Amino acid sequence: MTAAGRRGGVLTRRRRLRDERQGSGGFRKRKHDNFPHGQRRGEEKENVNPPSALMKSFKSFQLELDTRHDKYERLVKLSRDITIESKRTIFLLHRFISAPNGEEILSESEVKLDAVRQKIKQVAQELIGEDMYQFHRAISPGLQEYVEAVSFQYFIKTRSLISVEEINKQLIFTAEDREETTNMTSNSHDKQPHTWSLKVTPVDYLLGVADLTGELMRLCISSVGNGDIDTPFELSQFLRQIYDGFTFIGNTGPYEVSKKLYTLKQSLAKVENACYTLKVRGSEIPKHMLADVFSTKTELIDQEEGIP
């Protein structure tokens, strides 16, 4: 064969290979491309054995994680409801000084706090058989706001600070009477307990008390506006005692507590500034103008400290 004939044979083979590539979309065919798509799927399913022990384990893991995530979302929603109702209770208690009948305000606040405790009861039911600290981040904001509302009401009643033990005593719930099942062979551990309890952690208690100082500062300003001159001095001593207690913790406590300490100090400074103004210039300023003077001084202090 001549050289021209060999070159022609090579060119013919190259054209044939090019045509095959163009017919398959520019790519070479693989061996399993000659089989139908459904047949390949069937072979892949045969390679994966669903009833294997590994697949059963992953299915159980999936179910456990989905259940835990659903419970976490339910607890977050309950915590939001607790926060909202507790804030409404605090707003109501601020009307205690200006209201003509303060006992009605206290009784109404007690009704609202009972409704909040029913929400906390649902949280306790969700945490039956669970480690509370695994879901602590979901319920912590609501518990802090509840501690703030309860301690604010307790201070208005007794002029003292409620303890964490007294708060936890109020969070022991008893189940309502239920119809007993006819199955007498059921074990006792299969039955739901008739008592639920949820303990407020020391950190949540401290954070709630730190937030309480801001409400007491507002109570001080509003009481001066109503002509009450004695309450600011009483609040100043009370806040000083709380601040001294927090300073004993210092940097040894959790990060959130040390972060709240700065806000507590600002609230104490505003109350002490109000007491200073009452003591030095109280006789010069009319009583109906004292609240405006204090609010103006508070805004100036916030601007100097860089608080928005």
Number of C-alpha atoms within 10 A of each C-alpha: 5 6 7 8 10 11 10 11 10 11 12 12 11 12 11 11 12 13 12 15 14 11 11 11 9 11 10 14 13 7 7 10 11 8 9 9 10 9 11 13 11 10 10 11 11 10 9 10 11 11 8 9 10 10 13 12 10 11 12 11 12 12 11 11 12 12 11 14 12 11 17 19 13 16 24 21 15 20 25 16 16 26 22 15 20 26 16 15 26 20 14 15 22 20 16 19 16 12 12 10 11 14 12 12 19 20 11 15 22 15 13 16 21 13 15 22 18 14 18 27 21 15 21 22 18 15 19 14 8 11 9 16 12 11 17 16 14 21 24 21 18 28 25 26 27 30 25 28 28 22 22 26 23 15 15 17 11 9 13 12 16 17 11 17 10 9 17 14 12 13 18 16 18 12 11 8 7 7 6 7 8 7 7 8 6 10 8 9 7 7 9 11 12 11 13 19 19 21 17 18 15 10 15 25 22 19 23 25 24 26 22 24 25 20 18 23 24 15 22 26 23 21 20 23 19 14 15 14 17 13 15 25 18 14 21 22 14 17 25 17 12 17 18 10 11 19 12 10 13 12 12 9 12 11 9 12 20 18 13 17 19 12 15 23 17 19 25 24 18 24 28 20 18 26 24 14 18 21 12 9 12 15 10 10 12 11 17 12 12 23 20 14 15 23 16 12 16 20 14 13 16 14 11 9 10 8 10 6
